[in-house]
Amino acid sequence: MLAATTITGWAILTPEDFHQFSKALIAASVFAANLQFARGTDYFESAEGLQPLIHTWTLGVEEQFYLMFPLLLMGASRWRKDAMLVLVTLLGLASFALALWLAPRWPVAAFYLLPTRMWELMLGAACALLPKAPRKNGWLATTGLCLILAGLWLIGPETPAPGPLFLLPTLGTALIILFAQSGTGVARLLGWRLLVLLGMISFGTYLWHQPVLFFLHYVWFGPLPMIVTVAGIFAALALGTASWRWLEEPVRRRRALARPARLVLACSAALIVPLAAGGAGYLTVLLPRSGAEAQRLAGLRPPNASAQVIVQDRRPLSFVLYGDSHAAQYFDAATARFGTGALLSNPGCLSAGAVSNRLSGDPEGAACRGLAARLTELVAERQVRTVIWAQRWERMLYADGSDAPLGTTFGKGGTHLVQAMAGLADTLPPQTRVIIVGNSPTAWAAGPLLEHGWLRCRAWRNVDCPDSYPAARAEGREVSAMLSAFAARDPRFTYVDAQAPLCPDGRCLLRQHGQLNYWDGSHMTTPAAARVMATIGSELLRP
């Protein structure tokens, strides 16, 4: 599955998605996918690149359990063999309590990590450790089936996971395991031949269904036609059957790889190959098939696009580039044009001293709100004469200290923004120039087709991707006009229009002079950033 998914991913994924896929591939190859996904998704990551292997998180939890649980049982048996059931029960209850406590506080970790999912496995272990007394009980078996059906009905996408409702399918399964013995109605129902066959191929089908359905969705814009979805389900069932017939059964029945040494060698090779491919993809040594077109169009992510703070020690700084990731997108181009500079940014953050777009309870709130003070300190310490302030300017603002909502920057919050910007300029040394770079037009403004950029749009097989869109739809036009007027009133500020070089003749270009202007849905490529930086007069950065 990993090998086939890697080949398919190489054939159809964009460079950005293949890079993220490679991280998931590395993690899945060492049964640590749950640890990778529990870290969450950073600002730049496209969730699509992780999706083909997202289901392997369960294999990570299982493998970690299989490594830990035998050691636990060995320790317990050396102490008191009759204590194992008590130990398993206590650990299961502790794990469930931890899950309930952690889910509202850190839902991603609660969902993916072994300590908060171990209670489900411990429930199965408890079933195995219970005394082997006669257990045939049709009523309890039926109750178990009803609990599973209730779980299917009540658990939805918004249900906290794991949470109390997940007791329904897990306890229901335990009741069936314990009491649905031969002769009960539930045993006859679940013994239906079709269900038995589905059960036999269930593991392989589980492995294959996610990549099959993901890749079908990846190449089709909009809802997938029903006939294609059904074909994908049957393809997953066919692949699951093939896996069971030619991989699982021969190994399980010792018809293949019967010798332990051969089994270890085959398993190691099967995992080392995708592990190596994942490493090569993550390091960009291996690019997907679309990588050649991305390179030709200069559409790969710029080297410092994900950087937050870059400060060269003991070197004169021509400028400080300040803002969010829309500031970081200019750093390489600004350095090429103006010489050594510094970057001070925080993804998704607008920090103007007295106001910001982050609430105090936001995990990133403190770092964002402290950015303005760091700017003041750096400019004074390094005697920098020019600050280039670039942002995605369309934000909701809150007052620092009180979290009072002030409105959007393109609405009533605009007045608070320019007042705060003037106040921040007051904290800088006299004669400091502040160059405001207006809002990037972005690819997003072209509509849903360009949500993840032009290269991603090209991966869809059922649409034609636009090369431009009307300049009237460019993002941030209202707030940019307000910032331009503000700079005209305050001599400490100079306004630079990011839209002008990218939107000539009333059209915002996604491809310009044979190169892409955006490497994703929002952020500029190096050539596009260079076009904007070229509009800044070099005299503004002279001492």
Disulfide bonds with the S-S distance in Angstrom:
Cys349-Cys368 2.09
Cys457-Cys465 2.17
Cys503-Cys508 2.09
